[in-house]
Structures are given as structure tokens and as C-alpha cells.
Amino acid sequence: MHEYSIVQALLDLVGAEARKHQATGVRRVRVRVGELSGVEPELLLSAYNLVREHSVCQGADLEIHQVGARWTCPQCATDLPTGQRLQCTACGGPARLAAGDEIILEQVELEVAHV
């Protein structure tokens, strides 16, 4: 299950951000996961809940925003309807995946001590 390695990389990124901002903790982590990324959101959340216990994210919730696949024509920028042939209906050009294969750390909500 590769979700564990994804969670470890995520925790490394969040840990680096927390150190950079001298945070005392993390409250929330938000990621964007595309439907074609090969990541199962439920498995990602389960892996996160197991691995976060001994990290800066120990008390942080994980929000997962799923992104649907979106295809577009690189020649004329026409969006193609989902489930259709991967060829532009306007100019006949081949379609290109514009969204839906990403795994992106979108936001980290940090706790910072006031001095």
C-alpha cells in the first residue's frame, strides 16, 4: 500500500514547514487528490491516522479534497466532456489531461507561540 509512503512524504513536508515557521504544532493539513492519482482517499486517511501519532501532526486533522479528471485540448483550450472520446470536438486535436492526477499539499494550519 503506497499510501504510507505518500503520508511519510507529506509529514516530512509539513514538518519542514513547521520548523521553518517555528510552529509548536499543526492543527490541520489539507491535500488535493486527483481521481486518477492512484491514491485511495480512505486508505490515505487511514495511513495518516496511524503514522501521524509520533509526528508534529499528532493532533492535526487531514482534509482530503478530491479532484475529478478534466481533459482539455492543448491547441484550442476547449474542455472535453467527461466520458467522451479524447479528441477535441472543436478542432479535432488530441485531448490532454488537465487535472485529476495530482497529489498536492494545499494548506497547513500551524500553531505558533506568541512572544
C-alpha angles and dihedrals in degrees: 000000000000093000088088092059090047090051091049091052089047092051090049090054093046091046091053091051091048091052092045091056095036090240121180092209147338123255103183141006121197124195133180115221123188120220090236095048093097091239122124108216093212092052091046091053092046092050091047092052091052099043101040095068095091098036140079086267093063093121098028125113119224117224115196119197112194119215122204122225114268124189125198139176111252090204101054103008093238114156113230122222115253114261095020129119111287093246126099114260091206104048105005094242122143118270124244127204106252099175140000105070098076135110106193133173099225105175142001120196108207134195110224125186115236115227 
